[in-house]
Amino acid sequence: MTNKNKALLYNLFSFALIFIVVRILLGVYSGLYGFWLPLTAFIVSTILSPKFQAVTTRDGEKIFMRWMFIKGIKKF
């Protein structure tokens, strides 16, 4: 599996996990229902989820992560 595929899967799994948690929490603790519940969970998850990217460097292809809760960019 290439690093680009790994980065894509990391993006997918991190977004899905945060989306499910936020959707459950919004369903329990807010008055949202219908279309607004998944739409709000989607927007919040898009903002909160970490971003992974595969970049070709001199040492080969590396995966980097940027997240709003961690300062800077981390090599993954």
Secondary structure as UniProt FT lines:
FT   HELIX           3..29
FT   TURN            34..35
FT   HELIX           36..48
FT   STRAND          51..57
FT   TURN            58..59
FT   STRAND          60..66
FT   TURN            68..69
FT   STRAND          73..75
//
